[in-house]
Amino acid sequence: MKNYDPWVFLAVFQEMLGPLLWILPLLALGTVAGFVWLWRREGRIATRRLVLAELLGLLGGGLALVIMAAASSSGFTDAAGPADWFLILIVYGVGFVGTTLLTYTIMGWLAGGRRPQTA
């Protein structure tokens, strides 16, 4: 592969993920927008809500690894070098952060107009 062609990567990811390739970035964009809007509305981060969201983020990181294993043709036993393990850590981290932001935002919007309790 002498030439860099981003369309090749798009085609490979489209083949691997199918509709998730488009759903996940839209979900991420909506989550970040909702989080920023909630943060501006409340004026601060609610610590109790954040801790609960982080606990659910642990599960979200694991779910991201399950999705990664299902989307690829290899499993965790095929990880041989440091680059493979680094990629696994990145996938877990993205799943953790994404789930934490999503659950924090959902819990904040479900709380309605109430101000968050102090911890």
LUMZA-264480 format. One line per field, with one value per residue: residue number from 1; residue in three letters; x, y, z of N, C-alpha, C, O in turn. Coordinates in nm, 4 decimals, m for minus. Atoms other than C-alpha are relative to their C-alpha. Layout:
<milums>
resi c(NUM,...);
resn c(ALA,...);
nc1 c(X,...);
nc2 c(Y,...);
nc3 c(Z,...);
cac1 c(X,...);
cac2 c(Y,...);
cac3 c(Z,...);
cc1 c(X,...);
cc2 c(Y,...);
cc3 c(Z,...);
oc1 c(X,...);
oc2 c(Y,...);
oc3 c(Z,...);
</milums>
This chain:
<milums>
resi c(1,2,3,4,5,6,7,8,9,10,11,12,13,14,15,16,17,18,19,20,21,22,23,24,25,26,27,28,29,30,31,32,33,34,35,36,37,38,39,40,41,42,43,44,45,46,47,48,49,50,51,52,53,54,55,56,57,58,59,60,61,62,63,64,65,66,67,68,69,70,71,72,73,74,75,76,77,78,79,80,81,82,83,84,85,86,87,88,89,90,91,92,93,94,95,96,97,98,99,100,101,102,103,104,105,106,107,108,109,110,111,112,113,114,115,116,117,118,119);
resn c(MET,LYS,ASN,TYR,ASP,PRO,TRP,VAL,PHE,LEU,ALA,VAL,PHE,GLN,GLU,MET,LEU,GLY,PRO,LEU,LEU,TRP,ILE,LEU,PRO,LEU,LEU,ALA,LEU,GLY,THR,VAL,ALA,GLY,PHE,VAL,TRP,LEU,TRP,ARG,ARG,GLU,GLY,ARG,ILE,ALA,THR,ARG,ARG,LEU,VAL,LEU,ALA,GLU,LEU,LEU,GLY,LEU,LEU,GLY,GLY,GLY,LEU,ALA,LEU,VAL,ILE,MET,ALA,ALA,ALA,SER,SER,SER,GLY,PHE,THR,ASP,ALA,ALA,GLY,PRO,ALA,ASP,TRP,PHE,LEU,ILE,LEU,ILE,VAL,TYR,GLY,VAL,GLY,PHE,VAL,GLY,THR,THR,LEU,LEU,THR,TYR,THR,ILE,MET,GLY,TRP,LEU,ALA,GLY,GLY,ARG,ARG,PRO,GLN,THR,ALA);
nc1 c(0.0854,m0.0898,0.0765,0.0964,0.1332,0.0938,0.1218,m0.0207,0.0334,0.1448,0.0597,m0.0283,0.0822,0.1389,0.0182,m0.0082,0.0993,0.1332,0.0669,m0.0604,m0.0986,0.0664,0.0776,m0.0875,m0.0431,0.1148,0.0278,m0.1063,0.0221,0.1173,m0.0361,m0.0836,0.0855,0.0881,m0.0798,m0.0378,0.1227,0.0328,m0.1017,0.0286,0.1258,m0.0181,m0.1105,m0.1038,0.0089,0.0577,m0.0950,0.0686,0.0383,m0.1219,m0.0496,0.0883,m0.0277,m0.1300,0.0211,0.0583,m0.1032,m0.0801,0.0720,m0.0050,m0.1307,0.0068,0.0877,m0.0767,m0.0897,0.0821,0.0342,m0.1227,m0.0275,0.1021,m0.0155,m0.1221,m0.0065,m0.0956,0.0388,m0.1011,m0.1157,m0.0836,m0.0801,m0.1363,m0.0991,0.0433,0.0955,0.1313,0.0495,0.0265,0.1286,0.1033,0.0160,0.0659,0.1408,0.0625,0.0066,0.1032,0.1276,0.0194,0.0291,0.1267,0.1102,0.0082,0.0650,0.1387,0.0838,0.0068,0.0914,0.1368,0.0449,0.0215,0.1224,0.1125,0.0222,0.0840,m0.0525,m0.0555,m0.1438,m0.0607,m0.0334,m0.1435,m0.0482);
nc2 c(m0.1173,m0.1139,m0.1238,m0.0073,m0.0276,0.0112,0.0699,0.1421,0.0186,m0.0122,0.1229,0.1096,m0.0201,0.0221,0.1452,0.0592,m0.0482,m0.0161,m0.1241,m0.0567,m0.1004,m0.1304,m0.0205,m0.0325,m0.1411,m0.0878,0.0120,m0.0717,m0.1430,m0.0360,0.0102,m0.1156,m0.1191,0.0056,m0.0210,m0.1418,m0.0749,0.0272,m0.0645,m0.1441,m0.0243,0.0183,m0.0840,0.0769,0.1447,0.0647,0.1058,0.1289,0.0482,0.0368,0.1272,0.1042,0.0124,0.0673,0.1421,0.0566,m0.0091,0.1228,0.0976,m0.0465,0.0358,0.1429,0.0164,m0.0429,0.1104,0.1065,m0.0446,0.0085,0.1406,0.0482,m0.0649,0.0462,0.1451,0.0541,m0.0104,m0.0564,0.0903,m0.0290,m0.1191,0.0494,m0.1022,m0.1167,m0.0809,0.0616,m0.0288,m0.1440,m0.0191,0.0506,m0.1013,m0.1164,0.0341,0.0001,m0.1378,m0.0728,0.0514,m0.0493,m0.1439,m0.0204,0.0445,m0.0910,m0.1240,0.0278,0.0234,m0.1248,m0.0897,0.0523,m0.0187,m0.1430,m0.0443,0.0635,m0.0698,m0.1168,m0.1328,m0.0061,m0.0210,0.1186,m0.0042,m0.0043,0.1246);
nc3 c(0.0000,0.0130,m0.0115,m0.1092,0.0511,m0.1119,0.0417,m0.0274,m0.1411,m0.0123,0.0525,m0.0929,m0.1194,0.0387,0.0104,m0.1335,m0.0952,0.0594,m0.0393,m0.1202,0.0404,0.0052,m0.1222,m0.1129,m0.0015,m0.0267,m0.1427,m0.0703,0.0195,m0.0801,m0.1418,m0.0354,0.0034,m0.1162,m0.1202,m0.0083,m0.0289,m0.1397,m0.0826,0.0033,m0.0706,m0.1432,m0.0430,m0.0663,0.0127,m0.1174,m0.0326,m0.0205,0.1330,0.0706,m0.0530,0.0531,0.1430,0.0153,m0.0267,0.1218,0.1025,m0.0057,0.0828,0.1382,0.0549,0.0310,0.1161,0.1172,0.0351,0.0595,0.1356,0.0793,0.0296,0.0928,0.1310,0.0654,0.0162,m0.0967,m0.1398,m0.0884,m0.0049,0.1166,m0.0261,m0.0190,m0.0313,m0.0765,0.0771,m0.0156,m0.1345,m0.0047,0.0668,m0.0902,m0.1045,0.0590,0.0197,m0.1324,m0.0476,0.0747,m0.0484,m0.1361,0.0017,0.0702,m0.0842,m0.1137,0.0455,0.0382,m0.1175,m0.0760,0.0698,m0.0107,m0.1382,m0.0216,0.0667,m0.0655,m0.1265,0.0290,m0.0300,m0.1346,m0.0136,m0.0572,m0.1419,m0.0279,m0.0614);
cac1 c(0.0000,0.2126,m0.0602,m0.2732,m0.6394,m0.8884,m1.1730,m1.0168,m1.0407,m1.4007,m1.4836,m1.3159,m1.4919,m1.8228,m1.7755,m1.6827,m1.9394,m2.2253,m2.4817,m2.2940,m2.0334,m2.2866,m2.4908,m2.1987,m2.0539,m2.4027,m2.4633,m2.1269,m2.2026,m2.5476,m2.4021,m2.1380,m2.3934,m2.6361,m2.3604,m2.2418,m2.5985,m2.6661,m2.3404,m2.4259,m2.7773,m2.6651,m2.3432,m2.1405,m2.0762,m2.2921,m2.0492,m2.3001,m2.4300,m2.0750,m1.9743,m2.2799,m2.2062,m1.8444,m1.9591,m2.1768,m1.8820,m1.6894,m1.9585,m1.9571,m1.5858,m1.6426,m1.9296,m1.7008,m1.4552,m1.7342,m1.8439,m1.4820,m1.4396,m1.7677,m1.6844,m1.3376,m1.2403,m0.9940,m1.0309,m0.8335,m0.6118,m0.4820,m0.3355,0.0381,0.2290,0.2136,0.0264,m0.2583,m0.2861,m0.2627,m0.5545,m0.7542,m0.6885,m0.7954,m1.1196,m1.1941,m1.1150,m1.3374,m1.6196,m1.5702,m1.5668,m1.8542,m2.0752,m1.9904,m2.0847,m2.3995,m2.5279,m2.4373,m2.6251,m2.9300,m2.9460,m2.9150,m3.1937,m3.4167,m3.3699,m3.5539,m3.5091,m3.3832,m3.0421,m2.8003,m2.7419,m2.4048,m2.1934);
cac2 c(0.0000,0.2825,0.5465,0.6533,0.6363,0.7191,0.5701,0.2268,0.2659,0.3805,0.0763,m0.1618,m0.0082,m0.0119,m0.3821,m0.4578,m0.2465,m0.2082,0.0448,0.0844,0.2842,0.5652,0.5119,0.5259,0.8631,1.0168,0.8823,1.0220,1.3642,1.3721,1.2628,1.5364,1.8012,1.6863,1.6776,2.0298,2.1589,1.9914,2.1242,2.4789,2.4474,2.3174,2.5173,2.2363,1.8619,1.6591,1.4304,1.1622,1.1333,1.1215,0.8361,0.6331,0.7064,0.5953,0.2661,0.2059,0.3160,0.0119,m0.2064,0.0079,m0.0478,m0.4221,m0.3948,m0.2049,m0.4938,m0.7423,m0.5364,m0.5153,m0.8930,m0.9530,m0.7063,m0.8448,m1.1946,m1.2339,m1.2760,m1.1637,m1.4715,m1.3484,m1.0317,m1.0852,m0.7605,m0.4349,m0.2629,m0.5121,m0.4627,m0.0853,m0.1007,m0.3111,m0.0512,0.2296,0.0504,m0.0099,0.3536,0.4909,0.2623,0.3681,0.7415,0.7208,0.5220,0.7502,1.0621,0.9008,0.7781,1.1043,1.2991,1.0714,1.0779,1.4568,1.5052,1.2548,1.4533,1.7370,2.0947,2.0032,2.1241,1.8429,1.7543,1.8264,1.5332);
cac3 c(0.0000,m0.1304,m0.1382,0.1565,0.0642,0.3440,0.1391,0.1841,0.5629,0.5307,0.3190,0.5659,0.8663,0.6802,0.6093,0.9710,1.1548,0.9090,1.0341,1.3642,1.1720,1.1379,1.4555,1.7001,1.5844,1.5828,1.9333,2.0455,1.8978,2.0591,2.3933,2.3933,2.2924,2.5623,2.8243,2.7407,2.7437,3.0803,3.2223,3.1112,3.2554,3.5955,3.6134,3.7703,3.7768,4.0163,4.1982,4.3038,3.9504,3.8164,4.0478,3.9449,3.5796,3.6250,3.7768,3.4714,3.2566,3.3782,3.2196,2.9059,2.8586,2.8768,2.6286,2.3905,2.4064,2.3332,2.0312,1.9131,1.9399,1.7572,1.4783,1.4146,1.3155,1.6023,1.9761,2.2776,2.2650,1.9279,2.0829,2.0552,2.0730,2.2644,1.9811,2.0120,2.3867,2.3432,2.0984,2.3452,2.6170,2.3824,2.2957,2.6641,2.7474,2.4728,2.5852,2.9475,2.8745,2.6262,2.8608,3.1526,2.9556,2.8167,3.1529,3.3300,3.0658,3.0717,3.4526,3.4477,3.1969,3.3755,3.6978,3.5260,3.6356,3.9822,4.0868,4.1687,4.5337,4.6843,4.7918);
cc1 c(0.0897,m0.0728,m0.0997,m0.1350,m0.1012,m0.1290,0.0117,m0.0354,m0.1514,m0.0693,0.0211,m0.0860,m0.1477,m0.0297,m0.0009,m0.1191,m0.1406,m0.0626,0.0579,0.1041,m0.0609,m0.0765,0.0899,0.0533,m0.1146,m0.0387,0.1042,m0.0191,m0.1192,0.0291,0.0820,m0.0832,m0.0940,0.0737,0.0359,m0.1212,m0.0408,0.0966,m0.0228,m0.1259,0.0191,0.1144,0.1115,m0.0219,m0.0558,0.0839,m0.0670,m0.0392,0.1222,0.0545,m0.0860,0.0255,0.1330,m0.0116,m0.0631,0.0985,0.0911,m0.0647,0.0040,0.1322,0.0059,m0.0869,0.0703,0.0965,m0.0766,m0.0377,0.1220,0.0295,m0.1009,0.0189,0.1250,m0.0012,0.0965,m0.0532,0.1143,0.1227,0.0935,0.0882,0.1416,0.0935,m0.0574,m0.1016,m0.1406,m0.0593,m0.0283,m0.1341,m0.1148,m0.0253,m0.0713,m0.1492,m0.0732,m0.0168,m0.1078,m0.1391,m0.0326,m0.0423,m0.1349,m0.1197,m0.0173,m0.0701,m0.1475,m0.0881,m0.0098,m0.1016,m0.1441,m0.0528,m0.0277,m0.1278,m0.1231,m0.0305,m0.0841,0.0698,0.0619,0.1499,0.0598,0.0317,0.1518,0.0408,0.0643);
cc2 c(0.1232,0.1321,m0.0104,0.0384,m0.0167,m0.0734,m0.1504,m0.0300,0.0084,m0.1270,m0.1182,0.0132,m0.0210,m0.1490,m0.0655,0.0372,0.0119,0.1314,0.0624,0.1068,0.1397,0.0293,0.0449,0.1440,0.0978,m0.0038,0.0761,0.1512,0.0487,m0.0030,0.1204,0.1283,0.0035,0.0244,0.1477,0.0852,m0.0181,0.0712,0.1510,0.0323,m0.0083,0.0834,m0.0738,m0.1483,m0.0565,m0.1232,m0.1353,m0.0622,m0.0464,m0.1343,m0.1153,m0.0225,m0.0698,m0.1496,m0.0695,0.0054,m0.1208,m0.1095,0.0384,m0.0285,m0.1465,m0.0278,0.0423,m0.1091,m0.1157,0.0361,m0.0090,m0.1446,m0.0564,0.0583,m0.0476,m0.1520,m0.0639,0.0205,0.0564,m0.0902,0.0222,0.1229,m0.0436,0.1090,0.1159,0.0860,m0.0567,0.0330,0.1489,0.0313,m0.0484,0.1004,0.1245,m0.0269,m0.0007,0.1429,0.0816,m0.0465,0.0504,0.1464,0.0267,m0.0402,0.0911,0.1292,m0.0228,m0.0191,0.1243,0.0952,m0.0474,0.0193,0.1475,0.0494,m0.0644,0.0655,0.1250,0.1296,0.0119,0.0242,m0.1244,0.0172,0.0059,m0.1286,0.0255);
cc3 c(0.0000,0.0214,0.1146,m0.0594,0.1139,m0.0374,0.0210,0.1459,0.0222,m0.0486,0.0944,0.1256,m0.0301,m0.0096,0.1386,0.0878,m0.0570,0.0437,0.1278,m0.0326,m0.0001,0.1283,0.1151,m0.0030,0.0241,0.1472,0.0811,m0.0111,0.0821,0.1486,0.0439,0.0009,0.1203,0.1302,0.0163,0.0339,0.1467,0.0934,0.0056,0.0791,0.1510,0.0560,0.0728,m0.0262,0.1304,0.0332,0.0208,m0.1336,m0.0777,0.0482,m0.0506,m0.1488,m0.0244,0.0286,m0.1210,m0.1165,m0.0008,m0.0852,m0.1476,m0.0672,m0.0370,m0.1207,m0.1282,m0.0445,m0.0635,m0.1432,m0.0909,m0.0398,m0.0991,m0.1401,m0.0730,m0.0074,0.0986,0.1407,0.0822,0.0101,m0.1188,0.0200,0.0359,0.0499,0.0791,m0.0752,0.0127,0.1366,0.0175,m0.0660,0.0874,0.1125,m0.0521,m0.0179,0.1339,0.0508,m0.0695,0.0436,0.1390,0.0000,m0.0676,0.0839,0.1206,m0.0395,m0.0330,0.1223,0.0883,m0.0625,0.0130,0.1421,0.0299,m0.0640,0.0610,0.1344,m0.0205,0.0331,0.1368,m0.0050,0.0631,0.1483,0.0156,0.0692,0.1332);
oc1 c(0.1271,m0.0148,m0.1593,m0.1480,m0.1306,m0.1973,m0.0887,m0.1013,m0.2081,m0.1638,m0.0696,m0.1444,m0.2210,m0.1376,m0.0775,m0.1756,m0.2378,0.0034,0.0396,0.1312,0.0092,m0.0902,0.0544,0.0505,m0.0959,m0.0735,0.0698,m0.0022,m0.1126,m0.0208,0.0556,m0.0681,m0.1111,0.0216,0.0231,m0.1116,m0.0772,0.0556,m0.0095,m0.1329,m0.0318,0.1131,0.2097,m0.1220,m0.0048,0.0901,m0.0129,m0.0214,0.1159,0.0992,m0.0329,0.0265,0.1460,0.0541,m0.0245,0.0903,0.1420,0.0038,0.0138,0.1361,0.0598,m0.0534,0.0507,0.1166,m0.0272,m0.0326,0.1108,0.0646,m0.0659,m0.0107,0.1305,m0.0844,0.1216,m0.1429,0.2162,0.2316,0.2071,0.1755,0.1631,0.1668,m0.1772,m0.1885,m0.2372,m0.1766,m0.1204,m0.2101,m0.2199,m0.1402,m0.1527,m0.2319,m0.1839,m0.1225,m0.1793,m0.2304,m0.1475,m0.1410,m0.2138,m0.2195,m0.1300,m0.1602,m0.2331,m0.1962,m0.1158,m0.1819,m0.2333,m0.1667,m0.1210,m0.2005,m0.2302,m0.1438,m0.1340,0.1911,0.1027,0.2196,m0.0045,0.0614,0.2269,m0.0378,0.1102);
oc2 c(0.1746,0.2263,m0.1157,0.1440,m0.1296,m0.1251,m0.2192,m0.1297,m0.0695,m0.1744,m0.1993,m0.0850,m0.0731,m0.1939,m0.1586,m0.0493,0.0115,0.2352,0.1818,0.1945,0.2373,0.1455,0.1372,0.2099,0.2006,0.0990,0.1421,0.2230,0.1542,0.0812,0.1785,0.2108,0.1085,0.0910,0.2035,0.1783,0.0790,0.1278,0.2121,0.1363,0.0756,0.1178,m0.0114,m0.1880,m0.0251,m0.2173,m0.2371,m0.1820,m0.1460,m0.2155,m0.2191,m0.1363,m0.1468,m0.2302,m0.1810,m0.0757,m0.1595,m0.1819,m0.0483,m0.0581,m0.1828,m0.1128,m0.0194,m0.1297,m0.1799,m0.0491,m0.0501,m0.1722,m0.1393,m0.0080,m0.0436,m0.2183,m0.1842,0.1018,0.0993,m0.0432,m0.0252,0.1502,m0.1114,0.0882,0.1202,0.1472,0.0193,0.0689,0.1864,0.1142,0.0155,0.1248,0.1837,0.0589,0.0520,0.1776,0.1587,0.0347,0.0836,0.1830,0.1079,0.0317,0.1193,0.1751,0.0583,0.0393,0.1501,0.1574,0.0333,0.0624,0.1796,0.1286,m0.0037,0.0588,0.1825,0.1426,0.1213,m0.0249,m0.1866,0.1277,m0.0447,m0.1894,m0.0682);
oc3 c(0.1054,0.0754,0.1376,m0.1213,0.1532,0.0509,0.0397,0.1752,0.0988,0.0145,0.1129,0.1714,0.0540,0.0289,0.1633,0.1547,0.0185,0.0396,0.1516,0.0495,0.0267,0.1665,0.1884,0.1009,0.0890,0.2052,0.1792,0.0875,0.1451,0.2233,0.1492,0.0910,0.1823,0.2197,0.1253,0.1138,0.2131,0.1947,0.1116,0.1447,0.2253,0.1741,0.1130,m0.0859,0.2379,m0.0459,m0.0224,m0.1555,m0.1498,m0.0328,m0.0901,m0.1957,m0.1196,m0.0373,m0.1563,m0.2088,m0.1060,m0.1573,m0.2345,m0.1867,m0.1416,m0.2031,m0.2328,m0.1642,m0.1562,m0.2320,m0.2063,m0.1545,m0.1831,m0.2395,m0.1959,0.0545,0.0914,0.1630,0.0281,0.0430,m0.1182,m0.0624,0.1363,0.1465,0.1067,m0.0131,0.0201,0.1470,0.0900,m0.0159,0.0920,0.1493,0.0187,0.0127,0.1445,0.1034,m0.0054,0.0584,0.1680,0.0637,m0.0193,0.0884,0.1613,0.0307,0.0022,0.1294,0.1453,0.0071,0.0392,0.1604,0.1034,m0.0041,0.0613,0.1820,0.0762,0.0168,0.1758,m0.0938,0.1477,0.1938,m0.0678,0.1418,0.1985);
</milums>
